[in-house]
């Protein structure tokens, strides 16, 4: 029988490159699957993803400035006091003034509401109190709890009182002319003048 060509013998050395078993291969590090990126931690000094709630600011009500008073209206002019004349001579004017004061007190006037002014010799009470010094004398005036007697020359220092009684018991024409208008300005409600009616009318310029 004819010989068949010899089958080529496969030698190990003729084999192809040896394949390293899978178990011997180095397994590469698995790469992470792309997915949502983690939130980066907040940086120092900056708020993170969730901003903290700011402190609530107190809403202040608007301050409404008090309206400034407009130009102050002029005070109503004081009513002119009533003028009463008691005819008397220079020598009897002081006694007439004393009687007028007694009638005022009897009618309910408080002693502190009455001021007596003399144009001539001072009232005996005033002369007595001035002997203790002017400070003590005017302190009684400031107390305002009794009838006060003052000379026309010093009446400018006296405060106004509801009733002023003037005794025109002498003094120069200049003193009388200056004393009567001053007494009128100090009288709040009533001015009583004891003296010569003609002289009083000429000074005050009114018929009383």
C-alpha positions in Angstrom: 0.0 0.0 0.0 1.4 3.4 -0.8 2.8 5.3 2.1 1.0 8.4 3.0 3.1 11.5 3.5 4.1 11.7 7.0 2.0 13.9 9.0 4.0 16.7 10.3 4.7 16.2 13.9 3.9 19.1 16.0 6.7 19.8 18.4 6.2 21.9 21.4 8.8 24.2 20.2 6.9 24.9 17.1 3.8 25.8 18.9 2.7 29.5 18.8 3.2 31.9 21.5 2.2 30.5 24.8 -0.9 32.1 26.2 -0.6 32.9 29.8 -3.4 31.5 31.7 -6.0 33.9 32.8 -5.2 33.2 36.3 -1.7 34.6 35.9 -2.7 37.8 34.3 -2.7 41.0 36.2 -6.3 42.3 36.6 -6.4 46.0 35.9 -8.0 48.3 38.6 -11.6 48.8 37.7 -12.4 52.4 36.7 -15.2 54.0 38.5 -18.4 54.2 36.6 -19.3 57.8 35.8 -22.1 59.0 38.0 -23.2 62.1 40.0 -20.3 64.0 41.4 -20.2 64.2 45.1 -20.9 67.6 46.5 -17.7 69.4 47.3 -17.3 70.3 51.0 -17.9 74.0 51.7 -14.9 76.2 51.6 -13.9 77.9 54.8 -15.5 81.3 55.0 -18.1 80.6 52.4 -21.5 79.2 52.9 -22.1 75.7 51.6 -24.8 74.4 49.4 -27.4 75.0 52.1 -27.1 78.7 53.2 -27.7 79.2 56.8 -30.8 81.3 57.6 -29.8 84.8 58.2 -30.8 86.4 61.4 -34.1 88.1 60.9 -33.7 91.8 61.0 -36.0 93.7 63.2 -38.0 96.1 61.1 -38.0 99.4 62.9 -41.0 101.5 62.6 -40.3 104.8 61.0 -39.7 107.4 63.6 -42.2 110.2 63.0 -40.7 113.4 64.1 -43.0 115.4 66.3 -44.3 118.4 64.5 -42.5 121.5 65.5 -44.8 124.0 66.9 -45.6 126.8 64.5 -44.9 130.3 65.3 -46.4 130.8 68.7 -49.5 132.8 68.5 -49.4 136.0 70.3 -50.9 135.8 73.7 -54.2 137.6 74.0 -53.7 141.0 75.4 -54.3 141.2 79.1 -57.6 142.8 80.0 -57.3 146.4 81.3 -57.8 146.4 85.0 -60.8 148.2 86.4 -59.8 151.6 87.9 -61.5 152.9 91.0 -60.9 156.4 92.5 -61.4 157.2 96.1 -61.2 161.0 96.6 -58.8 162.0 99.4 -56.4 164.7 100.3 -52.7 164.0 100.5 -52.9 163.7 104.3 -55.9 161.3 104.2 -54.8 159.2 101.2 -53.0 156.6 103.4 -56.0 156.2 105.7 -58.3 155.8 102.7 -56.0 153.1 101.3 -56.1 151.3 104.6 -59.9 151.3 104.5 -59.8 150.0 101.0 -57.6 147.1 101.9 -59.9 146.2 104.8 -62.9 146.2 102.5 -61.0 143.9 100.0 -60.1 141.4 102.7 -63.6 141.4 104.1 -65.0 140.7 100.6 -62.9 137.6 100.3 -59.6 138.8 98.8 -56.6 136.9 100.0 -53.9 139.1 101.6 -51.3 137.9 99.1 -53.4 139.3 96.3 -53.1 143.0 97.4 -50.2 145.4 96.8 -50.2 148.9 98.3 -48.1 151.6 96.8 -47.4 155.0 98.4 -46.1 158.1 96.5 -45.1 160.1 99.6 -44.0 158.8 103.0 -43.7 155.0 103.2 -46.4 153.0 105.0 -45.5 152.4 108.6 -45.3 148.6 108.0 -42.8 149.1 105.1 -40.7 151.5 107.2 -40.7 148.9 110.1 -39.8 145.9 107.9 -37.1 147.9 106.0 -35.4 148.5 109.4 -34.4 144.8 109.3 -32.8 145.1 105.9 -34.0 145.0 102.4 -33.3 141.3 102.0 -35.8 140.4 104.8 -38.2 143.0 103.4 -38.3 141.6 99.9 -38.3 138.1 101.1 -41.8 138.8 102.5 -42.8 140.1 99.1 -41.6 136.9 97.4 -43.4 134.8 99.9 -46.6 136.4 98.6 -48.8 135.4 101.6 -49.6 138.9 103.0 -50.4 142.4 101.9 -47.2 144.1 100.7 -46.5 147.8 101.0 -44.0 149.5 98.8 -42.9 153.0 97.9 -43.5 154.2 94.3 -39.8 154.5 93.8 -39.3 150.8 94.5 -42.6 149.5 93.1 -40.8 148.5 89.8 -39.3 145.6 91.7 -42.7 144.4 92.9 -44.5 141.6 91.1 -48.0 142.0 89.7 -50.9 141.2 92.0 -54.6 141.0 91.2 -55.3 144.3 93.2 -53.1 147.3 93.6 -54.0 150.1 95.9 -52.2 153.5 95.5 -52.1 156.1 98.2 -51.2 159.5 96.6 -50.0 160.8 99.9 -47.6 163.4 98.6 -44.4 163.1 96.7 -43.3 165.1 93.7 -45.3 165.5 90.5 -42.7 163.3 88.7 -43.0 160.5 91.3 -46.8 160.6 91.0 -46.6 160.7 87.2 -44.3 157.7 87.1 -45.9 155.8 90.0 -49.5 155.7 88.7 -48.8 154.1 85.3 -46.5 151.6 87.0 -49.3 150.7 89.5 -51.7 150.3 86.6 -49.2 147.9 85.0 -48.9 145.8 88.1 -52.7 145.5 88.7 -54.2 142.3 87.3 -57.9 143.0 87.9 -58.4 146.2 89.9 -56.5 149.4 90.6 -57.7 151.6 93.4 -56.3 155.1 93.7 -56.8 157.2 96.7 -56.0 160.9 96.2 -56.8 164.1 94.3 -59.2 163.1 91.4 -58.0 165.9 89.2 -54.3 164.9 89.6 -55.1 161.2 89.0 -57.2 161.9 85.9 -54.4 164.1 84.4 -51.8 161.4 84.9 -53.8 158.3 83.9 -55.6 160.1 81.1 -58.9 158.6 81.9 -62.0 159.9 83.7 -62.6 157.9 86.8 
